């Protein structure tokens, strides 16, 4: 089982940051919540803080990550659990360090973007609260 963490980084007007998966990677060109794999020995929160630093150049305290929901999907021959956290506080300006493009969108506007299958139920969950 593969554990993956993702952030619903939420700005002051309720928009959430999405990033495009880069060329050369599985599901290239699809839009996703920033995050990544939980490495052995990491807590989900510390893994997400690390991934946000690597992908966006922002600093997030693990205590500022609020668990929201999860989704499961097949990732090749392995099962995947995707844990979604909300984050409204960080230090720095998010930059596309590991992605060709970033977008801030309200959840109701995310349906227009192609997304990985595991992200779709997360969007549906977020729509209930926007």
Protein Blocks (a to p, Z undefined) as FASTA:
>chain_A
ZZddddddddfkopacdddddehiahihiacdedddddehiafklmmmmmmmmmnopacd
fklpccfbdcdddehjaccdddddddfbdedjdddfkbcbdcdddfklmmmpccdfklmm
mmmmmmmmZZ
